[in-house]
Amino acid sequence: MPNDNRRIYWDACVVLSYFEEGYEERKAILDTLLDNSADQGSTVQIVSSVWSVVEVAYITSEKDSMTPSPEAEEAIRDFWDERVIRLSEIHQLLAEDARKIVRDSVFGKWGIKPKDAIHLATAQRLGVATFHTYDQRLLDCNGKFSFTITVPDLLYADKVRAPVDPDNVQGTLALEADPEDEIEIADDAAKPEQITPTQPNVDLTEPEQELHDELPVESIDPTLLAETPPRVPELSESRDP
């Protein structure tokens, strides 16, 4: 499907950064983007795969201490429950797209793991304009897909403010196994001009590296979004990772 300039895809490591200590500069950018995605007067839409829910399972301090934190677990769960980020299902056609990406990357010697291919294939089917990640391996793939792959930035936050239909903003972005790949979400909203962010070089943090090295790709049950208005997640001050 054609790229939608309003739609930004978040890799799981972007969400993980939201909960880690020492990333205040990142969080400021992420908060601004989340505010825009939750604002019904903005056409910015942050999307991801339900697979991200699996990948964002714990934070570094929990693993370092080998002590699970109920506060951290609750914060992660609340983040997804707030539904600011629209989640897409995994289905067979998408899995076949991901398999092709893996094969192309192996024989093209740019090495994409199956779990990363799920994200790239999802972004491709959703027709996003921008793919946000802190994973250097994915950043190095910029130019190989129809969307720009970059670290999170604010290029869209102050430019995309056209009104959209609230009935279209609230709802599922879940993909059905449809050859037409139709997505019923704010299709009539005004579109901004194409913006191409610069491509920085970013080192992987320990949790991001582990996240992309350890987790296997498995079949998961499709999860649809409830018809609830999106709003920005509020993490209480007591939730110290």
Secondary structure per residue as TSV (DSSP state, phi and psi in degrees):
chain	resnum	aa	ss	phi	psi
A	1	M	-	360.0	156.0
A	2	P	-	-62.4	149.8
A	3	N	-	-68.5	138.4
A	4	D	E	-105.2	116.3
A	5	N	E	-65.6	-12.0
A	6	R	E	-85.2	-18.6
A	7	R	E	-99.3	125.5
A	8	I	E	-118.6	129.3
A	9	Y	E	-96.0	134.5
A	10	W	E	-107.5	120.7
A	11	D	-	-67.0	156.5
A	12	A	H	-59.6	-32.4
A	13	C	H	-67.1	-23.0
A	14	V	H	-68.2	-45.8
A	15	V	H	-63.5	-41.4
A	16	L	H	-58.7	-39.5
A	17	S	H	-60.7	-26.4
A	18	Y	T	-64.2	-25.1
A	19	F	T	-105.2	-9.5
A	20	E	S	-85.7	148.3
A	21	E	T	-76.9	151.1
A	22	G	T	88.7	10.0
A	23	Y	-	-123.0	45.3
A	24	E	H	-61.2	-38.5
A	25	E	H	-65.3	-41.4
A	26	R	H	-62.3	-46.5
A	27	K	H	-62.2	-34.3
A	28	A	H	-62.2	-41.5
A	29	I	H	-68.3	-44.3
A	30	L	H	-63.7	-40.1
A	31	D	H	-61.0	-41.9
A	32	T	H	-63.1	-43.2
A	33	L	H	-66.4	-39.2
A	34	L	H	-64.9	-40.1
A	35	D	H	-57.9	-43.5
A	36	N	H	-68.1	-38.0
A	37	S	H	-67.5	-33.9
A	38	A	H	-79.4	-22.7
A	39	D	-	-73.8	119.0
A	40	Q	T	-70.7	-10.1
A	41	G	T	-89.9	1.2
A	42	S	-	-113.7	146.5
A	43	T	-	-95.9	5.7
A	44	V	-	-68.5	129.6
A	45	Q	E	-129.0	118.4
A	46	I	E	-92.8	128.1
A	47	V	E	-128.7	160.1
A	48	S	E	-159.2	-175.5
A	49	S	E	-101.2	151.9
A	50	V	T	-60.1	-19.8
A	51	W	H	-61.9	-27.4
A	52	S	H	-61.9	-31.9
A	53	V	H	-62.0	-35.5
A	54	V	H	-72.4	-43.1
A	55	E	H	-68.2	-36.2
A	56	V	-	-87.6	81.6
A	57	A	-	-107.7	-27.6
A	58	Y	-	-157.2	167.7
A	59	I	-	-113.5	166.6
A	60	T	H	-59.3	-42.0
A	61	S	H	-62.8	-32.4
A	62	E	H	-65.5	-45.9
A	63	K	H	-68.3	-40.8
A	64	D	H	-60.6	-40.8
A	65	S	H	-89.3	-8.7
A	66	M	T	52.4	35.1
A	67	T	-	-128.2	113.9
A	68	P	-	-64.9	140.1
A	69	S	-	-107.7	113.6
A	70	P	H	-58.8	-34.1
A	71	E	H	-65.9	-42.8
A	72	A	H	-65.7	-42.7
A	73	E	H	-62.3	-41.0
A	74	E	H	-66.7	-40.0
A	75	A	H	-62.7	-42.4
A	76	I	H	-64.9	-45.1
A	77	R	H	-63.1	-43.4
A	78	D	H	-63.9	-34.7
A	79	F	H	-57.5	-47.4
A	80	W	H	-73.1	-34.6
A	81	D	H	-66.0	-26.4
A	82	E	T	-68.1	-22.6
A	83	R	T	62.1	31.3
A	84	V	-	-69.7	-34.6
A	85	I	S	-95.5	126.5
A	86	R	E	-80.0	131.1
A	87	L	E	-105.9	140.9
A	88	S	E	-105.9	142.1
A	89	E	-	-69.3	163.6
A	90	I	-	-105.2	128.8
A	91	H	-	-137.9	177.4
A	92	Q	H	-63.8	-42.8
A	93	L	H	-62.2	-39.2
A	94	L	H	-66.1	-40.5
A	95	A	H	-62.0	-36.8
A	96	E	H	-67.7	-37.3
A	97	D	H	-61.2	-44.0
A	98	A	H	-63.8	-40.2
A	99	R	H	-60.0	-41.5
A	100	K	H	-63.6	-39.1
A	101	I	H	-62.5	-42.8
A	102	V	H	-61.1	-46.2
A	103	R	H	-62.6	-45.4
A	104	D	H	-61.2	-38.5
A	105	S	H	-71.8	-33.9
A	106	V	H	-67.0	-50.6
A	107	F	H	-79.7	-17.8
A	108	G	T	-91.2	-4.3
A	109	K	T	61.5	39.4
A	110	W	-	-118.5	5.6
A	111	G	-	50.4	73.1
A	112	I	-	-102.0	128.9
A	113	K	-	-75.1	154.3
A	114	P	H	-53.5	-41.8
A	115	K	H	-66.6	-33.5
A	116	D	H	-71.5	-34.8
A	117	A	H	-64.0	-32.4
A	118	I	H	-59.3	-44.9
A	119	H	H	-64.8	-45.4
A	120	L	H	-64.6	-41.4
A	121	A	H	-66.5	-38.7
A	122	T	H	-63.6	-46.7
A	123	A	H	-59.9	-38.4
A	124	Q	H	-65.1	-44.6
A	125	R	H	-69.4	-31.9
A	126	L	H	-77.9	-10.9
A	127	G	T	67.1	39.5
A	128	V	E	-71.0	157.0
A	129	A	E	-90.4	-29.6
A	130	T	E	-138.8	139.8
A	131	F	E	-116.8	116.0
A	132	H	E	-95.0	132.9
A	133	T	-	-158.6	159.7
A	134	Y	-	-110.8	5.3
A	135	D	-	-83.3	117.0
A	136	Q	H	-62.5	-33.6
A	137	R	H	-62.7	-36.9
A	138	L	H	-77.0	-37.2
A	139	L	H	-60.1	-34.3
A	140	D	T	-69.5	-13.1
A	141	C	T	-88.2	1.0
A	142	N	T	-57.7	132.6
A	143	G	T	101.1	-12.5
A	144	K	S	-93.7	-8.7
A	145	F	S	-128.2	172.3
A	146	S	S	-75.6	-11.2
A	147	F	S	-111.8	159.1
A	148	T	E	-81.0	132.9
A	149	I	E	-106.3	120.9
A	150	T	E	-154.8	169.7
A	151	V	-	-73.0	158.2
A	152	P	-	-57.1	135.8
A	153	D	-	-141.5	173.5
A	154	L	S	-106.3	19.5
A	155	L	T	-60.1	-33.0
A	156	Y	T	-86.6	-26.8
A	157	A	T	-60.1	-37.7
A	158	D	T	-103.7	6.9
A	159	K	T	-114.7	-26.0
A	160	V	-	-105.3	94.4
A	161	R	-	-131.9	14.3
A	162	A	-	-67.1	142.7
A	163	P	-	-67.7	148.5
A	164	V	-	-129.5	168.5
A	165	D	-	-77.8	115.7
A	166	P	H	-58.5	-30.9
A	167	D	H	-65.0	-26.8
A	168	N	H	-86.8	-29.8
A	169	V	H	-70.2	-38.5
A	170	Q	S	-86.8	116.0
A	171	G	S	152.8	-173.1
A	172	T	-	-86.4	146.3
A	173	L	-	-111.4	19.1
A	174	A	-	-66.4	134.4
A	175	L	-	-89.0	130.2
A	176	E	-	-89.1	162.8
A	177	A	S	-76.8	70.7
A	178	D	-	-114.4	123.5
A	179	P	T	-59.6	-26.2
A	180	E	T	-77.3	-20.7
A	181	D	-	55.0	44.3
A	182	E	-	-77.9	138.8
A	183	I	-	-128.2	117.6
A	184	E	-	-88.8	84.2
A	185	I	S	-154.8	109.8
A	186	A	S	46.9	43.8
A	187	D	T	-72.1	-20.9
A	188	D	T	-94.3	1.7
A	189	A	S	-70.7	150.7
A	190	A	-	-64.0	143.9
A	191	K	-	-109.3	138.5
A	192	P	-	-81.2	169.9
A	193	E	-	-68.8	153.0
A	194	Q	-	-66.5	130.7
A	195	I	-	-120.6	128.8
A	196	T	-	-110.0	104.1
A	197	P	-	-67.2	157.7
A	198	T	-	-72.6	159.8
A	199	Q	-	-106.8	99.0
A	200	P	-	-82.7	171.6
A	201	N	-	-109.6	123.0
A	202	V	-	-126.7	131.8
A	203	D	-	-82.1	142.6
A	204	L	-	-72.9	136.3
A	205	T	-	-79.9	165.7
A	206	E	H	-56.7	-50.3
A	207	P	H	-65.0	-32.9
A	208	E	H	-68.4	-39.9
A	209	Q	H	-64.1	-44.9
A	210	E	H	-63.6	-39.7
A	211	L	H	-59.6	-37.9
A	212	H	H	-90.4	-12.5
A	213	D	H	-98.8	-26.1
A	214	E	H	-104.8	-34.7
A	215	L	-	-80.4	129.2
A	216	P	-	-81.8	161.1
A	217	V	-	-92.2	124.1
A	218	E	-	-130.1	163.8
A	219	S	-	-72.4	136.0
A	220	I	-	-128.1	152.0
A	221	D	-	-70.1	136.2
A	222	P	-	-59.6	142.2
A	223	T	-	-126.9	120.5
A	224	L	-	-94.2	151.0
A	225	L	-	-76.0	142.4
A	226	A	-	-76.0	158.2
A	227	E	S	-82.3	71.8
A	228	T	-	-124.3	144.6
A	229	P	-	-63.5	136.5
A	230	P	-	-73.4	145.9
A	231	R	-	-150.6	163.1
A	232	V	-	-74.6	132.4
A	233	P	-	-65.4	142.4
A	234	E	-	-114.8	116.2
A	235	L	-	-99.2	121.7
A	236	S	-	-69.0	155.7
A	237	E	T	-65.0	-20.6
A	238	S	T	-76.2	-13.5
A	239	R	-	-84.8	81.2
A	240	D	-	-96.4	111.3
A	241	P	-	-57.4	360.0
